[in-house]
Every structure is written in C-alpha cells, then in structure tokens.
C-alpha cells in the first residue's frame, strides 16, 4: 500500500512505493525524507539553500523518487555525488572535486549524479576530439587530455557521459589506410610526386592538421611512390591518377627526345657535371654489347674530363652526355629513359641541402706587469784650488735621466743642457752652486709600476660543410722593403730617390674549414693569427716591428662542444742591482751605494673554439635572429643623452627583425666566459 509523503513528515516503510507531494519544501527536509525511504545516508552541504517542488501523480519506487529528487536539484544548480555509499548534495561547481565514482570501462547507467569517465582512444588523437566535445559538457564540469596514453578524462553527469560515449565511438575510427607502394614503369618518381601533391592537396586544408592529408613520397632507388591516404577512396584516386600519368611517350610527340633538363637546388651544376661524367666513364670501362647499343657515346675520355675541370667555373661544360648551364644552374642530360632515371637517382642524393657550421672562436688574454726601482746616487768634490775643482767622488747608476751626472747641470730646473729630463717616479736631490752653475750633489729615486690588460676577441664565422671561410679584422700596414736616396751628383745633375713598400694585414685573421661526420663530430682545419704593431717601433729607423701569435691545427669537436686549441702561460721575473763593491754589501748603509730594479710579467693566453652545426633554415634563422637582436640591443643602449643645447639626440638603430618582436638580446658566446645580458631601452624617436 502506497503512502503519500507531504510537506509534513510521514515515515513510510522502506521499499514501499510512495507518492511525492512537496510544495516549496526546504531542500534539507526533502533530503532527510529521501534518506528515510531509500535507506541511504544523505549529507547536505551548508551552502545548499532553498526550496523545491516535487509532485508525483502515481506511486513510484523509492529509487525512482530519489532520481527525480536529484533531477530537481540539478535544475536548481545542485548535484548529488556518490562517495563510497554516502550521497552528498553540493553545489554543481564543486561536485567534480568531491570524489565521485571513476570508471575506465563502460559508462555507468543513466543518472543525475556526477561521475568521472576515462575514454581510451585507439585511432583518433585525443587532442583532435577536445574541441568537438568541450561544447557538449556543462560549464561547471571538465574535460582533459592525457597525450601519453591518448585518453580523455571527462567529469560530468552520467546520462551526458552516455551521449559522449556514443559520439567518441563514432569518431574513433581508423582514418588512414595502410602504406602502399606504387611502382612506376615509365615516369620518374621524383618528377611525378610534386605534380600529384598539387592535385591531391585541398586548398582549404587546415595547416596544422595532418591526420586527413595524403602523404606521398618518392623512392628513387626503386622508382616507386610511397602512399599513405586518409581513406580507401583517396587511395583509389591516387592510383587512377598514377595510371593515367605513368605512360610512355608516344613516338613523334616528344619534342625533346632523350634530352632532359634537371634544375639543381643546392649543388653547383658545373662541378656536378664533372663528377657525373667521371662516374659514368669509370662505370663504362668494359661495356657489354647490349649496354653499348642502349647507351651510345657513354664513355668520356680523360682529356675531355680534364678540360672540364680546368675550365672557368662559370663557363658551360661541354662534352659527353651531361652538360652544365651555369646561368640557370641546371644539367642537360642526353640519355634514354632507363639511364636517365638512374642518373636522376644519383642527382637527388648529391643535390641535397648541405649543412652549415657556425664557428665561434674565443681568444682570451690576461697580462699583469709589475716593476719596482730604488737607488741613491751622490757626487761631491774632493778639494778646491781657488775656484777650480780639482777632484770629485760619488756614485752614478743608470742611463739618461736616471743617473746623476746627466742631470747635474741646471738641476733646479729639472732639465739639463743636453735635453735630458729626470726619470719617472719620485726624485729627491740636493744641488749646489759653483761659479753660477748648479750641479746635483745627491739624487734618490723610487719607482713602482703596475700594468694589466684583459683582451677578449670572439671572431665568428658561418660556412658550408667542407668549405673554407676566412675573416680578417685589422689594418693594412705599409712596410718599407727597399730604399734608394742617392744625394750625390748624377750625370744629368738630378737625383731620383725612391722607396718600395709592401702592405700586410695586421690584426686578427681566422681561416677554418669544417667537415661534418655522420656521427655529428666536426673536424676543423684551423689557421688563426693575431698580430699587432709594436708601439715602440713606430718611429724606429729600422722599420716597424710586429707582435705575432699564430697557430695551425686540425681538431675533432662534438657539435656544440668547446675545445681549447692552445695558448701561452708565461711568468717572467727579472732583477738588476748596481752597487759599489764592499760598500754596497754593508747592512743598511749599503743602500746608499747601490741601485735595485725588479720586474715581473705574467701572460695568460688561451684560444677556444666551438662549432655549432646548422642543418636547416629554422636553425639558421634562429641563429641570425639572436645575433641581430644582440646588435640591435647594443645600439639602443648606446643612444646619446638628450640635450637641448646640442640637438643631436639619436644614433642609428637597426630596424626590428622581420616577423619578430623586439626582445632582450642575449649573447651566444662560448659558455666558458660569461656574457653580459643587455636589456634594450625603448627606441627613441
């Protein structure tokens, strides 16, 4: 017998059908009633407030009544979550965090409870279904992707998950055929692939989605096509096109006959023509009768090959079946189709994009010079006869402005009669006047010198694999190699003086030839020279003197690795002492009779090199962008301070790199030496 449950509390028997008649009843009161008739534990979140109306015309089972209660809560923005047998009524936005049931198999029965379902995909990518399913899920619930397992994790109401499961099953099907090999009989695979791709590729295809594209590649060795299509219909279309295009040329309708033109993308036509003719000449040393009939005039004699090698690089190569046209960088091949296909297979392998090598060379030099000098000198007369000095006694050390005799006259002015100036450092002296002439009687000198230098040079080069590159940074200095200046009288009474000059580069010179091996190791043949003009020889009568540091080496370096090529670690010490015998050896007092000089020079010079292999256009553009932005940042930091009196407030700045926003420039210098990061200031306009 069914009982009627109204706003007033009526306790029905568990399992007995009930008729619901709640009008504007509090949610927590209805929840307690549902817990009683179903025998389940129900907890209401304190944030769940409000009233609801729930009426049934006929008696219903307790489980059906509870389902209608959950549906009414869903309409008002609340949800029921089953957590290990405990039903929690919470706001819908928080239901996904309350630990509902999780299933990875079949979707649970239809209900108004929030659960989590894991869908594992077999064929379709999970990221591709994400934009399709997101609009079908309630805003408060979530969908996420696990790329590693190619799975979707969806938290939503159970009845909605059943609908999503049917959609996923319909979309998760094999969308591509197996790989097919289509052999060609008459056409060349490398020539046919570009034509087919243009015909098959839809103009409106999404640029980033490759799942539904037809992939077509050429296999030159077997002269066949490798096909992977989105569906069997596309496979049939490709095969029909290949069948129509792969036909032999009809007699009399091929205007070029056996003459073919091959345009090269990367290789040099002149050099490649010589290589191919040499290969064909060696291959046709003992041709058979059939081969000779099929390939007339295949061999190329040695004189023709030698002439082609020695010919100017921009002249068309002649002779044999293969000729080069330098103006269009193309090859003209005269051969029947079977032999032409064989040559095209070789050309495809040789005409590939060559890798480049970016070579960073770092020259670091640190110098430290120290010198110290101390000495005492004195001079004095031994006796006098009237106003004439009859003798003198004293010490005299050093040369020029360092000794007391050279500075003895006009000592008070500091400049002697013969133009000698006092030496550098502290000079303390005592002078005496005799017959109006001042002479030094005592001179003490003290000097300490300290010098240091830090030089860092980073010449960089970018060159093709196995191609030599050279960079010279310096000056072209003249050196006198011959001189004629006859000042005597000649037969004609005239003099023709002359001198011959040879100019040489003085500065930094780097030559490098990289060679990339198959395992990524880079072989470098390096020649580096750093030279400078000695400042002390600028006005020398014998000519200029240059300081030179150079080396030639061949090394193996890993891609991106750093290797030290060589260097100099030098530490020099020199000591000189001038003293009077016996007197200069006395303790303390001996310092009055001697002069001491000490010097120490330390030189640390090291050369490092770092090759970076640049294999494609993306890497080249990234490298160029970094260097471009580095120089642009330096120019922006070197802008002059604004001035109203001197109205030149702008310095040149390179324009922004095309397609790239301005960013702080960072150096790619060898990591062993920290590079200062520069932050460009806004460009002044």
PyMOL commands that set and color helices and strands:
alter all, ss='L'
color gray80, all
select helices_A, chain A and resi 27-38+62-75+92-95+126-136+158-171+189-200+232-245+269-283+289-294+302-310+337-350+400-402+535-537+583-585+589-593+617-637
alter helices_A, ss='H'
color red, helices_A
select strands_A, chain A and resi 3-6+18-26+41-44+51-55+78-83+86-91+102-103+114-120+142-146+151-157+180-183+215-219+224-228+259-263+322-325+330-334+356-385+388-394+426-434+437-457+460-464+468-484+498-516+522-533+546-557+562-579+594-614
alter strands_A, ss='S'
color yellow, strands_A
deselect
rebuild
show_as cartoon
